[in-house]
């Protein structure tokens, strides 16, 4: 059930209507039922794995908390570590089986073939359960938080099940921490007009970004990246830049719809994006891009590895490990590992080059606070991120190398001879994409200083409704849906 489908709209309206109509003590149960219905609407049989993860993690949390009460500290510590290990092994075992078994199987076979060693293991031919990468991270974070005594173990298995399966976030996040989310299921959320209106506006904006811009960008990107040998020069450059914006628009739209739906019901979930392409460094980019994932890796991998507390070399090692794991989390291919490795390399290089950069600033008396310097930093950061996205989007390593090589072909005339409109988008669709991107960039820039929803709420009612109706009409007229179009899956739902 896609967030941008009519089915979901009807489904969500029914959820919200009944949610506010029933007594508060039954609302979490209603949301749990609806969340499982939403999850099983794609493939009911895979619900068994989120149920298994829920039961194992719930019981492990209780057992760890009971171990905390033991008077024998040594035995307490051993028991806690045992239950953590057992739970992590179970959750990660399911994830590894579905997502990484074939990758490691193929990699091991290739390595052994180099040494003329025959090795064969059967392939695992089942689809990846929906949202498994996301709810597994939530389960792990809860377990670690209980182990660290940051939260108490949840006693109600139903509310814990809702935490892992909450329908706005279960498929593609944001990845919520138990200490930020579970307590909200006990709060009473009354119908608040302003909150509901703001949630609907966020969902409306998400639908516009997805249906009008992201799915249109996908047409050109898919055309070029599906056949990288057939396109050169500006065609590959434009496709790569378009993918850079496509993945942002696509993922941001999902997160906005998820946040909006949760907000209507009275829940606060993490804002996953804060103008990431306006970042002045790779480090800043990762503080603004997929914020919930960045926060998870920082709290549950980077800090446990030692963070920056064990010297520079260990810090660089920890950074690279985090980004390589992040790449592997996104997908079981060499390309994703390279993508993560590039971002790790970018950050480590920034640390190593910092003394040289500071010396150059002092020597040449560079004004770092002026607009031109900040703009230059943004452009460099964008170019680095844009280059790394090639490996993220390409279907193979050779495909990524082909895209990079073909990008250096000189053919600026395609801007004037009309061949640019043979990449899947005609003149009309190309103009719609450009206008949509300009609007999104303007909104991002303005959102750095003001809340556009707050500003809109202060306007006269006639003006507000004109804006609402215009956005709805734009989606209906220019959205990529209906006959002739297959509904584009959100990119991050495949992870």
C-alpha positions in Angstrom: 0.0 0.0 0.0 1.8 3.1 -1.3 1.6 6.3 0.8 0.7 8.2 -2.4 -2.2 5.8 -3.4 -5.9 6.5 -3.0 -6.1 3.2 -1.1 -3.8 4.6 1.6 -5.7 7.9 1.7 -9.0 6.0 2.5 -7.2 3.7 4.9 -5.6 6.6 6.8 -8.9 8.6 7.0 -10.6 5.5 8.5 -7.7 5.1 11.0 -7.8 8.7 12.1 -11.6 8.9 12.3 -11.9 5.8 14.5 -8.8 6.7 16.5 -10.3 9.9 17.8 -13.7 8.4 18.3 -12.7 5.5 20.6 -11.6 5.7 24.2 -8.0 6.6 24.8 -7.2 3.2 26.5 -8.0 1.3 23.3 -6.2 3.5 20.8 -2.9 1.8 21.0 -4.6 -1.5 20.2 -6.4 0.1 17.3 -3.1 1.4 15.9 -1.5 -2.0 16.4 -4.2 -3.7 14.3 -4.0 -1.1 11.6 -0.2 -1.2 11.5 -0.3 -4.9 11.0 -3.0 -4.6 8.3 -0.8 -2.0 6.6 2.3 -4.2 6.8 0.5 -7.3 5.6 -1.1 -5.5 2.6 2.1 -6.1 0.6 2.9 -9.7 1.6 1.0 -11.2 4.6 3.4 -14.1 5.1 6.4 -11.9 5.9 4.6 -10.5 9.0 5.9 -13.7 10.8 9.4 -12.2 10.9 8.4 -8.9 12.5 6.4 -11.0 15.0 9.4 -13.1 15.7 11.6 -10.1 16.1 9.0 -8.5 18.4 8.7 -11.5 20.7 12.4 -12.2 20.9 13.3 -8.5 21.7 10.5 -8.1 24.1 11.4 -11.2 26.2 15.1 -10.3 26.0 14.4 -6.8 27.4 12.5 -8.3 30.4 15.3 -10.9 31.0 18.0 -8.1 30.9 16.0 -6.0 33.3 15.6 -9.0 35.7 19.3 -9.6 35.5 19.9 -6.1 36.6 18.1 -6.9 39.9 20.6 -9.7 40.8 22.8 -9.0 43.8 25.7 -10.8 42.3 27.1 -8.2 39.9 29.3 -10.7 38.0 26.4 -13.0 37.3 24.2 -10.1 36.5 26.7 -8.8 33.9 27.2 -12.2 32.4 23.4 -12.9 32.1 22.9 -9.4 30.5 25.6 -10.0 27.9 24.2 -13.5 27.1 20.7 -12.2 26.5 22.0 -9.3 24.4 24.0 -11.7 22.4 21.1 -14.1 21.9 18.7 -11.4 20.9 21.2 -9.7 18.5 22.1 -13.0 17.0 18.4 -13.8 16.3 17.5 -10.4 14.9 20.6 -10.0 12.8 20.5 -13.7 11.8 17.1 -13.1 10.1 18.4 -9.9 8.4 21.6 -11.6 7.3 19.8 -14.6 5.8 17.4 -12.5 3.7 19.6 -9.6 2.8 23.2 -10.7 2.8 23.3 -14.5 2.4 23.5 -14.5 -1.4 26.0 -11.6 -1.4 28.4 -13.4 0.9 27.8 -16.7 -0.8 28.7 -15.2 -4.2 31.7 -13.3 -2.8 33.1 -16.4 -1.1 32.6 -18.5 -4.2 34.5 -16.0 -6.4 37.4 -15.7 -3.9 37.8 -19.5 -3.7 37.6 -19.9 -7.5 40.7 -17.7 -7.7 42.5 -20.5 -5.8 40.8 -23.2 -7.9 38.8 -24.3 -5.0 35.3 -25.6 -5.9 32.6 -24.2 -3.6 28.9 -24.2 -4.1 26.0 -23.3 -1.8 22.4 -23.0 -2.8 21.0 -19.5 -3.4 18.3 -18.1 -1.1 15.4 -17.2 -3.3 13.0 -15.3 -1.1 12.0 -11.7 -1.2 13.4 -9.3 1.4 10.7 -8.8 4.1 9.3 -5.3 4.0 11.0 -2.8 6.3 13.2 -5.5 7.9 16.3 -3.2 7.9 14.4 -0.5 9.7 12.5 -2.4 12.4 15.7 -4.5 13.1 17.6 -1.3 13.9 14.8 -0.2 16.2 14.8 -3.5 18.0 18.5 -3.4 18.5 18.4 0.2 19.8 15.7 -0.8 22.3 17.7 -3.8 23.5 20.9 -1.7 24.0 19.0 1.0 25.8 17.5 -1.5 28.2 21.0 -3.0 28.7 22.5 0.5 29.4 19.5 1.2 31.7 18.6 4.2 29.6 15.0 2.9 29.5 13.0 0.4 31.5 11.9 -2.7 29.6 8.4 -2.3 28.2 5.9 -4.6 30.1 3.1 -4.4 27.6 4.0 -6.7 24.6 1.3 -5.0 22.5 2.7 -1.5 22.9 6.2 -2.9 22.2 4.8 -4.6 19.0 3.3 -1.2 18.0 6.7 0.5 18.5 8.3 -1.9 15.9 5.3 -1.9 13.5 3.9 1.7 13.7 2.5 2.1 10.2 3.9 5.5 9.3 7.5 4.5 10.0 7.7 0.7 9.7 8.6 0.5 6.0 11.2 3.3 5.6 11.6 5.0 8.9 12.4 7.4 10.4 14.2 5.0 12.8 12.8 5.9 16.2 14.3 5.2 19.6 12.2 3.6 22.3 12.8 6.4 24.7 11.4 8.9 22.2 8.4 6.8 21.0 7.0 4.2 23.4 5.8 6.7 26.0 3.8 8.5 23.4 1.4 5.4 23.1 0.3 6.1 26.7 -0.4 9.8 26.1 -3.9 11.1 25.4 -4.0 12.8 22.0 -7.1 14.9 21.5 -8.2 16.2 18.1 -6.4 19.5 17.6 -7.4 21.4 14.5 -4.0 23.2 14.1 -2.0 20.0 14.6 -4.2 18.1 12.1 -4.0 20.9 9.6 -0.2 21.1 9.8 0.0 17.3 9.5 -2.2 17.4 6.4 -0.1 20.1 4.8 3.1 18.1 5.4 1.5 15.1 3.7 0.3 17.3 0.9 3.8 18.6 0.3 5.2 15.1 0.4 2.7 14.0 -2.2 3.6 16.9 -4.4 7.4 16.3 -4.1 6.9 12.6 -4.9 4.3 12.5 -7.6 5.2 15.7 -9.5 9.0 15.9 -9.1 10.7 12.7 -7.8 8.8 10.3 -10.1 9.4 12.6 -13.1 13.1 12.7 -12.3 13.0 8.9 -12.1 12.0 8.6 -15.8 15.2 10.3 -17.1 17.4 8.6 -14.5 16.1 5.1 -15.3 16.5 5.7 -19.0 20.2 6.5 -18.7 21.2 4.3 -15.9 19.4 1.2 -17.4 21.6 1.5 -20.5 24.8 3.4 -19.5 26.7 2.3 -22.6 24.2 4.2 -24.8 24.6 7.6 -23.3 27.6 10.0 -23.0 28.6 13.4 -21.8 25.8 15.7 -20.7 23.3 12.9 -20.8 25.1 11.0 -18.0 25.9 14.2 -16.1 22.3 15.3 -16.1 21.1 11.8 -15.1 23.5 11.8 -12.2 22.5 15.2 -11.0 18.8 14.3 -11.5 19.3 11.2 -9.3 20.9 13.3 -6.6 17.7 15.3 -6.4 15.5 12.3 -7.1 16.7 10.3 -4.1 16.4 13.4 -1.9 12.9 14.3 -3.1 11.8 10.6 -3.0 13.0 9.9 0.5 12.1 13.4 1.9 8.6 13.0 0.5 8.2 9.6 2.3 9.5 11.0 5.5 7.2 14.1 5.3 4.1 11.9 4.7 5.1 9.7 7.6 5.7 12.6 9.9 2.4 14.2 8.7 0.4 11.1 9.3 1.9 10.6 12.8 1.4 14.3 13.6 -2.3 14.1 12.8 -2.7 11.3 15.3 -0.7 13.3 17.9 2.7 11.6 17.6 6.1 13.2 17.1 8.6 11.4 14.9 12.1 12.4 13.9 12.6 14.9 11.1 14.9 13.0 8.8 16.1 16.0 6.6 17.3 19.5 7.2 18.3 21.0 3.8 21.2 18.5 3.3 22.2 19.9 -0.1 22.9 23.2 1.5 25.6 21.7 3.7 29.1 23.2 3.6 30.9 19.9 4.5 30.4 16.1 4.3 30.2 16.0 8.1 27.4 18.6 8.0 25.7 16.8 5.2 25.4 13.6 7.4 24.0 15.7 10.2 21.2 16.7 7.9 20.7 13.6 5.7 18.7 10.6 7.0 19.2 12.0 10.5 17.6 9.1 12.3 20.0 6.6 10.7 23.0 8.9 11.3 22.0 9.2 14.9 21.5 5.4 15.2 25.0 4.6 13.9 26.5 7.3 16.1 24.9 6.0 19.3 25.0 2.3 18.7 28.2 1.7 16.6 30.5 4.8 16.5 30.5 5.5 20.3 30.7 1.8 21.3 33.8 1.5 19.0 35.4 4.3 20.9 34.3 7.3 18.9 37.0 9.9 18.9 38.3 9.1 22.4 41.2 6.8 21.5 43.4 8.9 19.3 43.2 10.1 15.7 44.0 6.8 14.0 41.3 5.0 15.9 38.9 7.8 15.2 39.6 7.5 11.4 39.2 3.7 11.7 35.9 4.1 13.5 34.6 6.5 11.0 35.4 4.2 8.1 33.8 1.2 9.8 30.6 3.2 10.4 30.4 4.3 6.8 31.2 0.8 5.4 28.5 -0.7 7.6 26.1 2.1 6.5 26.8 1.2 2.9 26.3 -2.5 3.5 23.1 -1.7 5.4 21.7 0.0 2.3 22.3 -3.0 0.1 24.3 -6.2 -0.3 26.4 -5.1 -3.3 29.9 -3.9 -3.8 28.5 -0.6 -5.1 26.9 0.3 -1.8 30.0 -0.6 0.1 32.0 1.7 -2.2 29.4 4.5 -1.7 29.8 4.2 2.1 33.6 4.0 1.8 33.7 7.2 -0.3 31.8 9.1 2.4 34.1 7.7 5.0 37.1 8.7 2.9 35.6 12.2 2.4 35.3 12.7 6.2 38.8 11.3 7.0 40.3 13.5 4.3 38.6 16.5 5.7 40.3 15.8 9.1 43.7 15.2 7.6 43.5 18.3 5.4 42.2 20.6 8.1 45.6 22.0 9.1 46.5 22.8 5.5 43.1 24.4 5.0 43.5 26.6 8.1 47.0 27.6 7.0 45.7 28.5 3.5 43.0 30.7 5.1 45.5 32.5 7.2 48.1 32.9 4.4 45.7 34.2 1.8 43.4 36.0 4.3 40.4 34.2 3.0 37.1 35.5 4.4 35.2 32.3 5.4 32.0 34.1 6.5 31.2 35.8 3.2 28.6 34.4 0.9 31.0 33.5 -1.9 33.1 31.2 0.4 30.0 29.5 1.8 28.6 29.0 -1.7 31.9 27.5 -2.8 31.8 25.0 0.1 28.2 24.1 -0.7 29.1 23.4 -4.4 32.2 21.3 -3.5 30.2 19.3 -1.0 27.3 18.8 -3.5 29.8 17.6 -6.1 31.4 15.1 -3.8 27.9 13.8 -2.7 26.8 13.7 -6.3 29.8 11.6 -7.4 29.2 9.1 -4.6 25.6 8.7 -5.7 26.8 7.2 -9.0 27.7 4.0 -7.1 24.5 4.1 -5.1 22.3 4.2 -8.3 24.3 2.1 -10.8 23.1 -1.5 -11.1 26.7 -2.8 -11.1 30.3 -1.7 -10.5 31.0 -1.8 -14.2 27.9 0.3 -14.8 29.2 2.9 -12.4 32.6 3.0 -14.0 30.9 3.3 -17.4 28.8 6.3 -16.2 31.9 8.0 -14.8 33.9 7.4 -18.0 31.1 8.6 -20.3 30.5 11.7 -18.2 33.8 13.1 -19.6 32.5 13.0 -23.2 32.2 16.5 -24.6 28.7 17.1 -26.2 27.3 20.5 -25.1 25.2 20.7 -28.3 22.6 18.3 -26.9 21.3 21.3 -25.0 20.4 23.0 -28.2 19.7 20.3 -30.8 16.8 18.7 -28.9 18.5 15.4 -28.0 18.2 16.2 -24.3 14.5 15.6 -24.7 15.1 12.0 -25.9 16.1 10.8 -22.4 12.6 10.1 -21.4 11.2 13.5 -20.7 9.8 15.8 -23.4 10.0 19.6 -23.2 6.9 20.0 -21.1 8.0 17.4 -18.5 11.5 18.8 -18.4 10.2 22.3 -17.6 7.9 20.9 -14.9 10.9 19.1 -13.3 13.0 22.2 -13.4 10.3 24.4 -12.0 9.6 21.8 -9.3 13.2 21.6 -8.3 13.6 25.4 -8.1 10.5 25.5 -5.9 11.9 22.8 -3.6 15.3 24.6 -3.4 13.6 27.9 -2.5 11.5 26.2 0.2 14.7 24.6 1.6 16.4 27.9 1.7 13.4 29.7 3.3 13.0 26.8 5.8 16.4 27.6 7.3 15.0 30.8 8.8 11.2 30.5 9.0 8.5 27.9 9.2 6.5 28.2 6.0 3.6 26.3 7.6 3.5 28.8 10.4 3.7 31.7 7.9 0.9 30.2 5.9 -1.3 29.7 8.9 -1.2 33.5 9.6 -2.6 34.4 6.2 -6.3 35.1 5.5 -8.5 32.0 5.1 -9.2 32.7 1.4 -5.5 33.0 0.5 -4.7 29.8 2.4 -7.4 27.8 0.6 -6.4 29.1 -2.7 -2.9 27.8 -2.0 -4.2 24.4 -0.8 -6.4 24.0 -3.9 -3.6 25.0 -6.3 -1.3 22.4 -4.8 -4.0 19.7 -5.1 -4.7 20.7 -8.7 -1.0 20.6 -9.5 -0.7 17.1 -8.1 -3.9 16.0 -10.0 -2.8 17.6 -13.3 1.0 17.1 -13.3 1.4 14.1 -11.0 2.9 10.9 -12.5 0.1 8.4 -12.0 -2.9 6.8 -13.7 -3.1 5.0 -17.1 0.3 4.7 -18.8 2.3 5.0 -15.5 3.2 2.3 -13.0 3.3 3.7 -9.4 6.9 4.3 -8.5 8.0 2.5 -5.4 9.7 4.7 -2.8 13.4 4.1 -3.2 14.1 3.4 0.5 11.4 0.8 0.8 13.8 -1.6 -0.9 16.2 -1.4 2.0 
